[in-house]
Amino acid sequence: MSITTNQTNTVVDSVKIFLTPLGSSVKKNGFFNSSLEFTIPQMYQTSSQLLYATIKTLHAEIPFSFYIVNEYNNLLSITDKDNVVHDIYITFGNYNANGIINYLNPLLPGGMTITFNTSTGRFTLNYNHAFTVRNTSTCYILLGFKKNTTYTSVNNIIEFPYLGNLLGTKNIYVKVPNLILDNYNTQTNDRATLSNIPVNATPYGLIYYENRSTTSTIIKNIQMPDVLYVQLTDDTNNLIDFNNIEWSITIQIDFYLQKNINQYSNF
């Protein structure tokens, strides 16, 4: 904790909080390590002199221990020529286009193949009869088609309309759901998103973030809680599965108080 003052007789009480899954009081989603509670007793006493409080992420060190193909996006569901449904689950892991092709081809209905066009970046399914890709499929971002949409073959072919995307999430969103912030996330329509951390490492590397901005976001809660809820989500607002690997995030909360500076002469 540090105390600074300025000429307007405002005292800034700064508190740094060091977050790691190991230091959490509750792991809400177990080894995922992405939905946690942190008990912080008497983080700040209510004060009539409190003008407002702000919060920011100072830095973060996050291992790229999550998979590009995971529990949220690993299902390809196909109806074959006999109207039999084939639910094909891709094993969690990190794949490129060739890896996806090599994995799926042995599991597709007999006579069906998947190919990838390196010029267009699109995947295509070929079969010896009419078929459909069902709207229950969750691998739409990976293979390049629209969510909750059924695709019917034309001339026994389905060329997916969009580019395949095997990059994985581009950002890690740090959320504090029990705080009301002066931020707004347009995807989720929430005001609990503290920061987004760019994924600047390759799988199994270390994602490093350092906040180079001097700005903070205002906390609009009337009273500060003694528990912080922290969630780490991906680009599609899913809680990330860190596979039980530890990460660290440091945040800073600044409390702005109207005080007599002489009260702080002993600091």
C-alpha positions as CSV (number, residue, x, y, z in Angstrom):
1,M,0.0,0.0,0.0
2,S,1.3,3.5,-0.8
3,I,0.0,7.0,0.0
4,T,0.4,10.0,-2.3
5,T,-1.1,13.4,-2.1
6,N,-1.7,16.3,-4.4
7,Q,-2.3,20.1,-4.1
8,T,-6.1,19.7,-4.0
9,N,-5.8,17.9,-0.7
10,T,-6.8,14.6,-2.2
11,V,-5.1,11.5,-0.7
12,V,-4.6,8.5,-3.0
13,D,-4.5,5.2,-1.2
14,S,-3.1,2.6,-3.6
15,V,-3.5,-1.1,-3.0
16,K,-1.8,-3.8,-5.2
17,I,-3.4,-7.2,-5.3
18,F,-1.5,-10.2,-6.5
19,L,-3.8,-12.9,-8.0
20,T,-2.9,-16.5,-8.6
21,P,-5.2,-19.6,-8.7
22,L,-3.1,-21.0,-5.8
23,G,-4.1,-18.0,-3.7
24,S,-7.8,-18.2,-4.4
25,S,-10.4,-19.1,-1.7
26,V,-12.7,-20.9,-4.1
27,K,-12.1,-22.4,-7.5
28,K,-15.5,-22.4,-9.1
29,N,-14.5,-24.4,-12.1
30,G,-11.8,-26.6,-10.6
31,F,-8.7,-27.3,-12.7
32,F,-9.9,-24.8,-15.4
33,N,-8.4,-22.1,-13.1
34,S,-10.6,-19.4,-14.8
35,S,-13.4,-18.7,-12.4
36,L,-12.2,-17.9,-8.9
37,E,-13.0,-16.1,-5.7
38,F,-10.4,-14.2,-3.7
39,T,-11.0,-13.3,-0.1
40,I,-9.4,-10.0,0.7
41,P,-10.4,-9.1,4.3
42,Q,-10.8,-5.4,5.0
43,M,-9.6,-4.5,1.5
44,Y,-10.9,-1.1,2.3
45,Q,-12.9,0.4,5.2
46,T,-15.9,2.5,4.2
47,S,-15.0,6.1,4.6
48,S,-17.2,9.3,4.3
49,Q,-14.1,10.9,2.8
50,L,-13.9,8.5,-0.1
51,L,-14.5,10.4,-3.4
52,Y,-14.1,7.5,-5.8
53,A,-12.0,4.4,-6.5
54,T,-10.3,3.2,-9.7
55,I,-8.8,-0.2,-10.8
56,K,-6.4,-1.3,-13.4
57,T,-4.4,-4.4,-14.4
58,L,-0.7,-3.7,-14.0
59,H,0.8,-6.8,-15.5
60,A,0.1,-10.5,-16.1
61,E,2.0,-13.7,-16.8
62,I,-0.2,-16.4,-18.3
63,P,1.0,-19.7,-19.7
64,F,-0.5,-20.6,-23.0
65,S,-1.7,-23.9,-21.5
66,F,-5.2,-23.9,-23.1
67,Y,-6.1,-25.7,-26.3
68,I,-7.3,-24.3,-29.6
69,V,-9.6,-27.2,-29.9
70,N,-11.5,-27.6,-26.7
71,E,-14.7,-28.6,-25.0
72,Y,-16.5,-25.6,-26.6
73,N,-15.7,-26.2,-30.3
74,N,-14.8,-29.9,-30.9
75,L,-18.0,-31.3,-32.4
76,L,-18.7,-31.9,-36.1
77,S,-22.1,-33.5,-36.6
78,I,-23.0,-35.0,-40.0
79,T,-26.0,-36.8,-41.4
80,D,-25.0,-39.3,-44.0
81,K,-26.8,-40.8,-47.1
82,D,-28.7,-43.3,-44.9
83,N,-29.9,-40.4,-42.6
84,V,-27.6,-41.7,-39.9
85,V,-26.1,-39.0,-37.6
86,H,-22.4,-39.1,-37.0
87,D,-21.2,-37.0,-34.1
88,I,-17.5,-36.7,-34.4
89,Y,-15.6,-35.2,-31.5
90,I,-12.1,-33.9,-32.1
91,T,-9.7,-34.6,-29.3
92,F,-8.6,-31.5,-27.4
93,G,-5.3,-30.1,-28.6
94,N,-3.6,-27.7,-31.0
95,Y,-4.0,-28.3,-34.7
96,N,-3.2,-26.7,-38.0
97,A,-5.2,-27.3,-41.2
98,N,-3.3,-30.5,-42.0
99,G,-3.7,-31.8,-38.5
100,I,-7.5,-31.3,-38.6
101,I,-7.6,-33.1,-42.0
102,N,-5.5,-36.0,-40.8
103,Y,-7.7,-36.3,-37.7
104,L,-11.1,-36.1,-39.3
105,N,-10.7,-38.1,-42.5
106,P,-10.5,-41.6,-40.8
107,L,-13.6,-40.7,-38.7
108,L,-15.9,-39.4,-41.4
109,P,-18.6,-41.6,-42.9
110,G,-17.2,-44.0,-45.5
111,G,-16.7,-42.3,-48.9
112,M,-16.5,-38.8,-47.3
113,T,-13.3,-36.7,-47.2
114,I,-12.3,-33.3,-46.0
115,T,-9.8,-31.1,-47.9
116,F,-8.3,-27.7,-47.4
117,N,-7.6,-25.2,-50.1
118,T,-4.4,-23.3,-49.3
119,S,-5.2,-20.6,-51.8
120,T,-8.6,-19.7,-50.3
121,G,-8.2,-20.9,-46.8
122,R,-11.4,-22.9,-46.9
123,F,-12.3,-26.4,-46.0
124,T,-14.5,-28.6,-48.2
125,L,-16.4,-31.9,-47.6
126,N,-16.8,-34.3,-50.5
127,Y,-19.1,-37.4,-50.4
128,N,-20.6,-40.0,-52.8
129,H,-24.2,-38.9,-51.9
130,A,-26.2,-36.0,-50.6
131,F,-25.5,-35.2,-46.9
132,T,-25.8,-32.4,-44.3
133,V,-23.7,-30.8,-41.7
134,R,-26.0,-30.3,-38.7
135,N,-26.6,-27.1,-36.8
136,T,-25.5,-28.8,-33.6
137,S,-21.9,-28.7,-34.7
138,T,-19.7,-26.5,-32.5
139,C,-16.5,-26.4,-34.7
140,Y,-17.9,-23.6,-36.9
141,I,-15.1,-21.2,-36.2
142,L,-12.4,-23.8,-36.8
143,L,-13.9,-25.0,-40.2
144,G,-15.4,-21.8,-41.3
145,F,-19.2,-21.9,-41.2
146,K,-22.0,-20.1,-39.4
147,K,-23.1,-21.0,-35.9
148,N,-26.4,-22.8,-35.4
149,T,-26.8,-23.3,-39.2
150,T,-27.5,-26.5,-41.2
151,Y,-25.6,-27.0,-44.4
152,T,-26.9,-29.2,-47.2
153,S,-24.6,-30.5,-49.9
154,V,-24.7,-29.3,-53.5
155,N,-23.6,-32.0,-56.0
156,N,-22.4,-34.0,-52.9
157,I,-20.1,-31.2,-51.9
158,I,-20.1,-28.6,-49.0
159,E,-17.5,-25.9,-49.3
160,F,-17.7,-23.9,-46.1
161,P,-18.3,-20.2,-46.8
162,Y,-15.7,-18.7,-44.5
163,L,-12.0,-19.1,-43.9
164,G,-11.0,-21.8,-41.4
165,N,-9.6,-20.3,-38.2
166,L,-7.2,-22.4,-36.1
167,L,-5.6,-19.5,-34.4
168,G,-7.5,-19.9,-31.2
169,T,-8.5,-17.0,-29.0
170,K,-6.8,-13.7,-29.7
171,N,-7.4,-12.2,-26.3
172,I,-7.9,-13.2,-22.7
173,Y,-10.6,-11.1,-21.0
174,V,-10.1,-10.4,-17.3
175,K,-13.5,-9.9,-15.6
176,V,-14.5,-9.0,-12.1
177,P,-18.3,-9.8,-12.1
178,N,-19.0,-8.3,-8.6
179,L,-17.6,-4.9,-9.5
180,I,-19.4,-2.3,-11.6
181,L,-16.8,-0.7,-13.8
182,D,-16.7,2.3,-16.1
183,N,-16.0,0.0,-19.0
184,Y,-18.3,-1.6,-21.5
185,N,-17.9,-4.9,-23.4
186,T,-19.9,-4.8,-26.6
187,Q,-19.9,-8.6,-27.0
188,T,-21.4,-9.5,-23.7
189,N,-23.0,-6.1,-22.8
190,D,-21.3,-6.2,-19.4
191,R,-19.5,-3.6,-17.3
192,A,-17.4,-6.2,-15.5
193,T,-14.6,-6.5,-18.0
194,L,-11.4,-5.0,-16.5
195,S,-9.0,-5.6,-19.4
196,N,-8.2,-7.8,-22.4
197,I,-4.8,-9.3,-22.6
198,P,-3.5,-10.1,-26.1
199,V,-2.4,-13.6,-26.7
200,N,1.2,-12.8,-27.8
201,A,2.8,-16.2,-27.5
202,T,2.6,-19.6,-29.3
203,P,1.0,-22.6,-27.6
204,Y,2.9,-23.7,-24.5
205,G,4.7,-20.4,-24.4
206,L,4.2,-17.5,-21.9
207,I,1.8,-14.7,-22.5
208,Y,3.2,-11.5,-21.0
209,Y,1.2,-8.3,-20.5
210,E,2.4,-5.0,-19.1
211,N,0.0,-2.1,-18.8
212,R,1.8,1.0,-20.3
213,S,-1.2,3.3,-19.9
214,T,-1.5,5.6,-16.9
215,T,-5.3,5.5,-17.0
216,S,-7.6,3.5,-14.8
217,T,-11.3,2.6,-14.8
218,I,-13.6,3.9,-12.1
219,I,-15.3,1.5,-9.8
220,K,-19.0,2.4,-9.4
221,N,-19.9,0.1,-6.5
222,I,-21.3,1.9,-3.5
223,Q,-19.4,-0.3,-1.2
224,M,-16.3,-2.3,-1.8
225,P,-16.7,-6.1,-1.3
226,D,-14.4,-8.3,0.7
227,V,-14.4,-10.9,-2.0
228,L,-13.2,-10.4,-5.6
229,Y,-14.7,-12.7,-8.3
230,V,-12.3,-13.1,-11.2
231,Q,-13.1,-14.8,-14.5
232,L,-10.8,-15.3,-17.5
233,T,-12.7,-15.8,-20.8
234,D,-11.9,-16.2,-24.5
235,D,-13.0,-14.3,-27.5
236,T,-16.4,-16.1,-27.5
237,N,-16.9,-15.5,-23.7
238,N,-16.2,-19.0,-22.7
239,L,-14.3,-19.7,-19.4
240,I,-10.8,-20.8,-20.4
241,D,-9.5,-24.2,-19.5
242,F,-5.9,-23.6,-18.3
243,N,-5.4,-27.4,-17.6
244,N,-4.6,-26.8,-13.9
245,I,-1.6,-24.5,-14.8
246,E,-1.0,-21.4,-12.6
247,W,-1.0,-17.9,-13.9
248,S,-0.4,-14.5,-12.2
249,I,-2.2,-11.2,-12.6
250,T,-1.4,-8.0,-10.6
251,I,-4.1,-5.4,-10.2
252,Q,-4.1,-2.0,-8.5
253,I,-7.0,-0.3,-6.8
254,D,-6.6,3.4,-6.0
255,F,-8.9,5.0,-3.4
256,Y,-9.2,8.8,-3.7
257,L,-10.1,10.5,-0.4
258,Q,-10.7,14.1,0.6
259,K,-8.5,14.3,3.7
260,N,-6.5,16.7,5.8
261,I,-3.0,15.9,4.6
262,N,-1.8,16.5,8.2
263,Q,-3.5,13.3,9.2
264,Y,-0.9,11.5,7.0
265,S,2.2,13.2,8.4
266,N,3.4,9.9,9.9
267,F,3.8,8.2,6.5
